[in-house]
């Protein structure tokens, strides 16, 4: 019956239904033979027609983005490189493996409500503020008492929410929904952006590699040409350029090298680069993995130990972002639930499952006690003074993981004030973990925000951080995460087959149209009964994971006072590294060797980072990044030294390279029922593609 109805729909007057069907079959990966059969039956259009539609839609999408750029409204240009490896089945001299290095781009409209636009786009005023950071002091990048108090309240709210949401049997508590609502309402805020649907317009792929100074200059010129702007028009206003740290660094280096060029366009004076938040989340996840992965033999509270207990089979030398983030989140929740058990006097999982709080205040008081005793730097220092490395490491992890959760919520609710507060702590933590590039990027943002931006431009840059596809509160995502979603659609979902994978095909038919095709696929699937579902894929398995971790912690009697535990530092070969024992003054024997003692691997990366900054690195940063009106931008390189105390024989021993991959749907795709502003899968996911 359905075949007959659809066949009848194909007539001389219209092919609307077969066209939608053809698009849907193409999007969902139907083979060419099956598509040809369905086309012959009259159920869908031919693949040639689909290809023509893709080209037309791509042109329309580019034209839509161009109209926004020419409208005079404020917009941000976000771009990132997209790399495709073309593997040949049979290699010949003229047919070998190759790489496509291109750049995907999107235009995002900036909400102008409450923004002084003439002030924000004034290039001369922007240039006059250069170099003001020379007045900065080290305290300008340090957290203040106000920041500490804000984080205390935020983390207590997070702990309260974890107890209410993940305690076994909590779904049966009376008034739980009201308590969860009260937690969200009590979360401290700092300049949140009102929820409003963001207007995003894909601009397509460019045949340029923005991963170098030469490439980013070429890319910016190609963007201008595609927008049909003259050089004077393009360089006459401040242009917001969004990307990752490498994008910002390449643009600054290119601008430094062109400071003596002939025109403002060639000197790149118009560009206001800003690093985006999804890549900060990637780096923060790697920082936590480097700091707390440890070794299961020495430390049963390390992430390595919890990974083994949970049976997470992903390779720790080739991890993906969602898997690492899931391990961190689930380990954090299990620790909080076990501390809750110890405070309540329970020793069994069944006792916790049978517990019901009498009021919201009881849960909040529990959270405050957990924060004070098991989540602060002071608590970790006390544990170190008791020679308990297990407890100290546990406390440092809980603190760092809670800060990450606060950052994730800040992005989900588009609160730039909360984001900037977290960056002060990460500015120290990245330094301590050896991720010096992003430590400097945190300092760059903090100092530029305070000394070198007008109020109008500051608001514009903050709004360029966030995208809200649905216009719902709590459903914001990072702008670069939106672009990574487009990259995923280009590389894996709507990629051509065989010899069709060329830069010309991607530019003309396979990039600008992907968001429209994604919407078509979603609408057709819903029409035929494939309803949206919240992917809380494995809630029962999640509770079982919590039980396993909690019972293991109870077996080892953790969170029940302090005992002497030592976690030694190991070298890259897995052997215990030793440091020379300090000796008192006296006669020295030339033949006698100094005694060696093991060194602890448990360190506070924030304290270590503060020490690195104070030992000349902050002055070096100002000297090498501050504009001088007399000589222009400074020339020089940073000299960084790695701290080997955190090495554990994994890929994380090299902190200068991002080892977390994010090229699968579970890493970047977020639906309208999740509040994860930085991606990485749902709350019960394990980070594998089987979760989808």
BELSUL-V306064 format. One record per backbone hydrogen bond with DSSP energy under -0.5 kcal/mol. NH is the residue of the N-H (numbers start at 1). CO is the residue of the C=O. Records with the same first field share a line. If there is no record, write none. Layout:
NH: CO  CO
This chain:
5: 1
6: 2
7: 3
8: 4
9: 5
10: 6  7
11: 9  14
19: 15
20: 16
21: 17
22: 18
23: 19
24: 20
25: 21
26: 22
27: 23
28: 24
29: 26
30: 25
35: 31
36: 32
37: 33
38: 34
39: 35
40: 36
41: 37
42: 38  39
43: 38
44: 38
45: 18
50: 46
51: 47
52: 48
53: 49
54: 50
55: 51
56: 52
57: 53
58: 54
59: 55
60: 56
61: 57
62: 58
63: 59
64: 60
65: 61
66: 62
67: 63
68: 64
69: 65
70: 66
71: 67  68
76: 108
77: 240
78: 76  106
79: 242
80: 104
82: 102
84: 100
86: 84  98
87: 85
88: 86
92: 95
95: 92
98: 86
100: 84
101: 99
102: 82  100
103: 206
104: 80
105: 204
106: 78
107: 201
108: 76
109: 199
110: 74
115: 112
117: 115
120: 116
121: 117
122: 119
123: 121
126: 122
127: 123
128: 124
129: 125  126
130: 127
132: 129
134: 131
135: 132
136: 133
140: 137
141: 138
142: 139
148: 144
149: 145
150: 146
151: 147
152: 148
153: 149
154: 150
155: 151
156: 152
157: 153
158: 154
159: 155
160: 156
161: 157
162: 158
163: 159
164: 160
165: 161
166: 162
167: 163
170: 167
172: 169
173: 170
176: 173
179: 175
180: 176
181: 177
182: 178
183: 179
184: 180
185: 181
186: 182
187: 183  184
193: 414
198: 468
200: 198
201: 107
203: 105
204: 105
206: 103
208: 206
210: 208
212: 209
216: 212
217: 213
218: 214
219: 215
220: 216
221: 217
222: 218
223: 219
224: 220
225: 221
226: 222
227: 223
228: 225
229: 224
234: 230
235: 231
236: 232  233
237: 234
238: 121
239: 270
240: 75  238
241: 239  272
242: 77  240
243: 274
248: 244
249: 245
250: 246
251: 247
252: 248
253: 249
254: 250
255: 251
256: 252
257: 253
258: 254
259: 256
261: 258
267: 263
268: 265
269: 264
271: 268
272: 239
273: 271
274: 241
276: 243
280: 276
281: 277
282: 278
283: 279
284: 280
285: 281
286: 282
287: 283
288: 284
289: 285
290: 286
291: 287
292: 288
293: 289
299: 295
302: 299
303: 292
304: 293
306: 302
307: 303
308: 304
309: 305
310: 306
311: 307  308
312: 307
313: 311
318: 315
321: 661
323: 687
324: 320
325: 321
326: 322
327: 323
328: 324
329: 325
330: 326
331: 327
332: 328
333: 329
334: 330
335: 331
336: 332
337: 333
338: 334
339: 335
340: 336
341: 337
342: 338
343: 339
344: 340
345: 341  342
346: 341
352: 348
353: 349
354: 350
355: 351  352
363: 359
364: 360
365: 361
366: 362
367: 363
368: 364
369: 365
370: 366
371: 367
372: 368
373: 369
374: 370
375: 371
380: 376
381: 377
382: 378
383: 379
384: 380
385: 381
386: 382
387: 384
388: 383
389: 387  565
392: 388
393: 389
394: 390
395: 391
396: 392
397: 393
398: 394
399: 395
400: 396
401: 397
402: 398
403: 399
404: 400
405: 401
406: 402
407: 403
408: 404
409: 405
410: 406
411: 407
412: 408
413: 409
414: 411
415: 410
416: 191  414
417: 190
418: 190
419: 415
420: 416
421: 417
422: 418
423: 419
424: 420  421
425: 421
426: 422
427: 423
428: 424  425
429: 425
430: 426
431: 427
432: 428
433: 429
434: 430  431
435: 430
436: 434
439: 435
440: 436
441: 437
442: 438
443: 439
444: 440
445: 441
446: 442
447: 443
448: 444
449: 445
450: 446
451: 447
452: 447  448
453: 448
458: 454
459: 455
460: 456
461: 457
462: 458
463: 459
464: 460
465: 462
466: 463
467: 477
469: 467
475: 472
476: 412
477: 467
478: 677
479: 465
482: 478
483: 479
484: 480
485: 481
486: 482
487: 483
488: 484
489: 485
490: 486
491: 487
492: 488
493: 488
494: 489
500: 497
501: 498
502: 500
506: 502
507: 503
508: 504
509: 505
510: 505  506
514: 511
517: 513
518: 514
519: 515
520: 516
521: 517
522: 518
523: 519
524: 520
525: 521
526: 522
527: 523
528: 524
529: 526
530: 525
531: 529
536: 534
537: 535
539: 536
542: 538
543: 539
544: 540
545: 541
546: 542
547: 543
548: 544
549: 545
550: 546
551: 547
552: 548
553: 549
554: 550
555: 551
556: 552
557: 554
558: 553
560: 557  561
565: 387  563
568: 566
569: 599
570: 647
571: 575
574: 571
577: 569
579: 597
581: 595
590: 588
597: 579
599: 577
601: 567
603: 601
605: 603
608: 604
609: 605
610: 606
611: 607
612: 608
613: 609
614: 610
615: 611
616: 614
617: 612
618: 613
620: 616
621: 617
622: 618
623: 619
624: 620
625: 621  622
626: 622
628: 632
629: 627
632: 628
640: 638
644: 642
646: 643
647: 644
653: 650
654: 651
655: 653
657: 654
659: 657
661: 319  659
667: 664
668: 664
669: 665
674: 671
677: 408  675
679: 676
680: 667
685: 682
691: 688
692: 689
